[in-house]
């Protein structure tokens, strides 16, 4: 199977199985989306959705959060990963939005990257989800699944290289959803510790699944006797 055929098969599967894929973060504005994405770094969306309702009630927009002190914001996000750094980033980010953008989140990539706590992945999520741009955010799920499915080469050894390969091969109209397709597949099926190949609809085109099946068959035929799937 060529790379083009693999992309076509995988994208066709996701279009059918997840036609309306979107972020699982809960938010009521672009500013709140930005806050949620910043908080979600190395933390689950489930945890963020437990934290943000009270945070957003207290600080619904950038102008409200810009008036807060770091320790005040910290009280609402203590249960997320790296709360001290994130609280500082959120307050500084809100103040910069007020000072430079009248409290509004900019759509420009460079302006997003200037904001405290905002890296390329976060900026790509905002551009895609909030502004409908064809950008590909690469988190740990997207990075892992892209490699396992054979969508990117071994040379794509960092998020930027993975992003570039995916954008090069995925049709522009599919890119915004493709981030969520790969992320959700990694979150619920192709998980980090153990991929659930037994309930994956991509076994026929996934090189990792083929390798795992072949390895299991070799163990069985060699008299290993365990018949177990590798982790």
C-alpha positions in Angstrom: 0.0 0.0 0.0 1.3 3.4 -1.0 1.3 6.3 1.5 -1.4 8.0 -0.7 -3.6 4.9 -0.5 -3.1 4.7 3.2 -4.1 8.3 3.7 -7.1 7.9 1.5 -8.3 4.8 3.4 -7.7 6.3 6.8 -9.4 9.6 6.0 -12.3 7.8 4.4 -12.8 5.8 7.6 -12.7 8.9 9.8 -15.1 10.8 7.6 -17.6 8.0 8.0 -17.0 7.2 11.7 -16.5 10.7 13.1 -18.1 13.2 10.6 -18.6 15.9 13.3 -15.4 15.5 15.3 -14.6 18.5 17.5 -12.8 19.5 20.7 -14.1 18.0 24.0 -13.1 21.1 25.9 -16.1 23.2 27.1 -16.1 26.9 26.6 -18.3 29.8 25.8 -16.0 32.2 23.9 -12.7 32.3 22.0 -11.0 33.6 25.1 -12.4 30.8 27.2 -11.3 28.3 24.6 -7.8 29.8 24.7 -7.7 29.5 28.5 -8.9 25.9 28.4 -6.3 24.9 25.8 -3.5 26.5 27.8 -4.7 24.6 30.9 -5.0 21.3 29.0 -1.3 21.0 28.4 -0.2 17.6 30.0 -3.7 17.4 31.6 -6.9 15.6 30.6 -9.8 17.5 29.0 -12.0 15.8 31.7 -10.1 17.5 34.5 -10.1 20.9 32.7 -13.8 20.7 32.2 -14.2 20.2 35.9 -12.1 23.2 36.7 -13.1 25.8 34.1 -16.8 26.4 35.0 -15.9 28.2 38.3 -12.9 29.8 36.7 -15.0 31.2 33.9 -17.8 32.4 36.3 -15.2 34.5 38.1 -13.2 35.5 35.0 -15.5 35.3 32.0 -13.3 37.4 29.7 -9.8 38.8 29.3 -10.6 42.1 31.0 -11.9 40.4 34.1 -8.9 38.0 34.3 -6.4 40.9 33.6 -7.5 42.5 36.9 -6.8 39.3 38.9 -3.6 38.4 40.8 -1.8 35.2 40.1 -2.6 33.6 43.5 -6.3 34.4 42.9 -6.4 32.5 39.6 -4.3 29.7 41.2 -7.1 28.9 43.7 -9.4 27.8 40.8 -6.8 25.7 38.9 -4.9 24.0 41.7 -5.9 20.5 40.6 -4.4 20.8 37.0 -0.8 20.0 36.1 1.7 22.8 36.7 -0.8 25.1 38.3 1.6 27.8 39.4 3.1 28.3 36.0 -0.3 28.2 34.3 -1.8 30.7 36.7 1.0 33.1 35.9 0.6 32.5 32.2 -3.1 33.1 32.3 -2.9 36.4 34.1 -0.1 37.7 31.9 -1.9 36.5 28.8 -5.1 38.2 29.8 -3.2 41.5 30.5 -1.5 41.3 27.1 -4.8 40.7 25.3 -6.2 43.8 27.0 -3.2 46.0 26.4 -2.6 44.9 22.7 -5.8 43.5 21.4 -8.6 45.3 23.3 -9.3 42.0 25.2 -9.9 40.0 22.0 -8.0 36.9 21.0 -6.1 37.5 17.7 -6.4 35.2 14.7 -2.9 35.9 13.5 -0.4 33.1 14.2 2.5 35.3 15.3 0.3 37.4 17.6 -1.0 34.2 19.2 2.6 32.9 19.7 3.5 36.2 21.4 1.0 35.5 24.2 2.4 34.0 27.5 1.8 30.3 27.7 0.9 29.9 24.1 3.0 27.5 21.9 2.5 26.3 18.4 0.1 23.5 19.3 -2.2 25.9 21.3 -2.0 28.5 18.5 -3.0 25.9 15.9 -6.0 24.7 18.0 -7.2 28.3 18.3 -6.8 29.0 14.6 -8.6 25.8 13.7 -11.4 25.6 16.3 -12.1 29.3 16.7 -11.3 30.7 13.3 -11.8 27.8 11.0 -8.3 27.8 9.6 -6.7 24.6 8.2 -4.0 24.2 10.8 -2.9 20.9 12.3 -2.2 20.9 16.1 0.1 18.1 17.1 -0.2 16.9 20.7 1.0 13.6 22.1 -2.0 11.7 20.8 -1.7 13.0 17.2 2.1 12.4 17.3 1.7 8.8 18.4 -1.2 7.9 16.2 0.4 9.4 13.1 3.5 7.3 13.5 1.6 4.1 14.4 -0.7 4.4 11.4 2.2 5.1 9.1 1.0 8.5 8.1 4.4 10.1 8.8 7.9 8.9 8.4 10.4 7.9 11.1 12.2 11.2 10.2 9.2 13.1 11.6 10.7 13.0 15.1 9.2 16.2 16.5 5.8 17.8 16.5 6.6 20.4 13.8 7.8 17.7 11.4 4.7 15.6 12.0 2.5 18.7 11.4 4.3 19.5 8.2 3.9 15.9 6.8 0.3 15.7 7.8 -0.6 19.1 6.3 1.2 18.1 3.1 -0.8 14.9 2.7 -4.3 15.7 4.1 -6.7 17.7 1.9 -7.1 21.3 3.1 -10.8 20.8 3.9 -10.1 17.8 6.1 -7.3 19.3 8.2 -9.4 21.0 10.9 -11.3 17.7 11.6 -8.2 15.5 11.1 -6.6 16.9 14.2 -9.6 15.8 16.3 -9.8 12.4 14.4 -6.3 11.5 15.3 -6.5 12.9 18.8 -9.8 11.1 19.7 -8.5 7.9 18.1 -5.4 8.2 20.3 -7.4 9.0 23.4 -9.9 6.2 23.2 -8.6 3.5 20.9 -4.9 3.8 20.0 -3.9 4.6 23.6 -0.4 5.1 24.7 0.1 2.2 27.1 -1.8 -0.4 25.0 -3.5 0.2 21.6 -6.9 -1.5 21.4 -6.4 -3.1 18.1 -9.2 -5.6 18.7 -11.8 -2.8 18.4 -10.0 -0.6 15.8 -11.5 -0.2 12.4 -8.1 0.6 10.8 -6.4 -2.8 11.3 -6.5 -3.5 7.6 -4.3 -0.5 6.8 -2.3 0.0 10.0 1.3 -1.2 9.8 1.5 -1.4 13.6 -1.5 -3.7 13.8 -0.1 -5.9 11.1 3.2 -6.1 12.9 1.5 -6.9 16.2 -0.6 -9.7 14.6 2.4 -11.2 12.9 4.4 -11.1 16.1 1.6 -12.8 18.0 1.3 -15.5 15.3 5.1 -16.2 15.4 4.9 -16.6 19.2 2.1 -19.0 18.9 3.7 -21.1 16.1 7.0 -21.2 17.9 5.4 -23.0 20.9 5.5 -20.1 23.2 2.0 -21.1 24.3 0.9 -17.8 25.7 -0.9 -16.6 22.6 -1.0 -13.1 24.1 -0.9 -9.8 22.2 2.1 -7.6 22.9 1.6 -4.5 24.9 
